[in-house]
Amino acid sequence: MTEADTDAVVTIVGGGVHGVHLAVRLLDAELLELSELRIIDPAGLLEAFRRQCRQCGMVEFRSPFVHHVDTDPFSLRDFARAHGREDELVPSTVGADRPTVSLFFDHAEWLCDRYDLESIWLEARVTDIADRRGVVEIETNHGRIDSRWCLLAVGHGGSFTYPEWAADLASTEPVTHVWDPGFDPDAIGETSTVGVVGGGITAAQLATTLAQPGRDVVLFARSPFRVETLEASTDWMHFSGAIENLHAHPPGSRAREELVSDARYDGTMPPYVFRRLQRALERKRVELEQSEITVATEAGGTVVVTCRDGSAFCLDELICATGFGSPYDGELFRHLRRESSLQTGYHGAPVLDDDTLRWMRQDETPSRIAVSGAAAEQVLGPFARNVIGARRAGELIAGSLESDLDAEKRTTKL
Ligand SMILES: Cc1cc2nc3c(=O)[nH]c(=O)nc-3n(C[C@H](O)[C@H](O)[C@H](O)COP(=O)(O)OP(=O)(O)OC[C@H]3O[C@@H](n4cnc5c(N)ncnc54)[C@H](O)[C@@H]3O)c2cc1C
């Protein structure tokens, strides 16, 4: 790491949807110069999300075209028009048109170029963060960066969940997780027998993508399918009564955590994904096993699974599409929980200030670390992890930084 890499006014940890949107928002509002901003990510800007979309075979976004990483809600639509790609805004039976994955990422890449974000990206993994009052010390696998402010946008931080029966087999061939960075759907044999575990959007997309002539695909879904357009009620998209009710409970509390988890339509799929799955089932390109796997045993490069209803299958590959883990269980959050003077609450949730998303210290003063993404859902509700959540977090964080940065600049001039 060079000298120029080490000094920053604001350092964003994580260059996904949330990190990129925060950078764009701060630069757009002219709160700081490009040279005063850093984004640290081992994978590259938006690369982890791009990989996840490819891993599950997603072709269209679930959210409407006004949800993207720019500040102007109509930026993606204008980009599509300017490039003759309006046909990539896919009509929706309910709500606004949705962008294709390639349109979303091309627009995001165009935006990153416009703000020259690649030039401030540091390829590194953050291993520790120490809040030292006037400065935040950010330890990475390539050295330390000192920054006046740190914005944490690490998504789920690499945590995903396996079912209990997979505990001893997880990530050993032939059992894997769709979010395992090493999972490559293109590496699956053309004539393989593949099992997909899960009953939500990811499992349905993966099963229908993998279903190709010559390949047998079995979908293990223990519960009936549930169809929902979005991940939660739209009441949560606005600073509305729902958010007020959430904030009525203490920050970091079990009550907030439960309210958000009850509000999320986890394990559901939108109508267009359900229709695609239905067609694949009708055409017998996907076989449905509506039971729960109870035992799985590896046997010479294949896996034999037995279900609660007594049926058994021998599979070449078994892919779990069983969701992300808690955002507080990623490596960095676990480390901070053990080692730092920042407050954590129920299940390790960061205790954040509702108005600024700043992580509170043990002494009840706000730190210089703010949080965006899934780990901010106790403040922003069930859409915190989504693109709309990035926009809400951006408003709050930029709003609070504006006054703090102004005050700091005035002090420096004196
Ligand atoms: C397949 C899929 C489809 C989705 N579709 C939609 C949709 O249609 N609409 C919608 O609104 N939302 C959608 N979401 C939800 C959400 O928008 C995405 O998950 C989005 O990627 C979240 O952005 P993020 O920046 O919080 O996390 P990520 O995109 O995961 O980015 C986090 C970044 O942090 C980096 N990182 C992690 N740990 C460290 C560390 N220690 N040091 C440095 N960097 C680190 C990672 O490398 C990664 O690049 C979807 C999610 C998935 C998985």
The ligand as a Gaussian input file, in Angstrom:
#p B3LYP/6-31G(d) Opt

LIG

0 1
 C      -29.164000     -12.665000      -6.291000
 C      -29.685000     -11.433000      -5.590000
 C      -30.643000     -10.653000      -6.198000
 C      -31.098000      -9.485000      -5.591000
 N      -32.036000      -8.729000      -6.217000
 C      -32.420000      -7.570000      -5.676000
 C      -33.366000      -6.728000      -6.344000
 O      -33.897000      -7.054000      -7.389000
 N      -33.678000      -5.526000      -5.774000
 C      -33.123000      -5.116000      -4.597000
 O      -33.416000      -4.020000      -4.146000
 N      -32.277000      -5.908000      -3.913000
 C      -31.904000      -7.114000      -4.424000
 N      -31.015000      -7.910000      -3.742000
 C      -30.612000      -7.509000      -2.372000
 C      -29.474000      -6.490000      -2.335000
 O      -29.721000      -5.378000      -3.166000
 C      -28.149000      -7.110000      -2.731000
 O      -27.854000      -8.179000      -1.867000
 C      -26.996000      -6.119000      -2.681000
 O      -25.866000      -6.747000      -3.235000
 C      -26.644000      -5.662000      -1.260000
 O      -25.618000      -4.737000      -1.362000
 P      -24.458000      -4.608000      -0.281000
 O      -23.561000      -3.555000      -0.786000
 O      -25.047000      -4.448000       1.066000
 O      -23.763000      -6.033000      -0.244000
 P      -22.827000      -6.739000      -1.319000
 O      -23.287000      -6.514000      -2.703000
 O      -22.680000      -8.146000      -0.835000
 O      -21.454000      -5.975000      -1.150000
 C      -20.693000      -6.047000       0.016000
 C      -19.258000      -5.900000      -0.393000
 O      -18.475000      -5.868000       0.788000
 C      -17.282000      -6.555000       0.532000
 N      -16.741000      -6.995000       1.816000
 C      -17.242000      -7.924000       2.650000
 N      -16.453000      -8.056000       3.719000
 C      -15.441000      -7.171000       3.569000
 C      -14.291000      -6.822000       4.347000
 N      -14.040000      -7.410000       5.503000
 N      -13.448000      -5.872000       3.870000
 C      -13.701000      -5.229000       2.679000
 N      -14.772000      -5.521000       1.913000
 C      -15.619000      -6.474000       2.361000
 C      -17.674000      -7.697000      -0.386000
 O      -16.589000      -8.166000      -1.168000
 C      -18.753000      -7.053000      -1.243000
 O      -18.252000      -6.562000      -2.474000
 C      -30.587000      -9.108000      -4.320000
 C      -29.641000      -9.922000      -3.696000
 C      -29.191000     -11.070000      -4.322000
 C      -28.168000     -11.932000      -3.627000

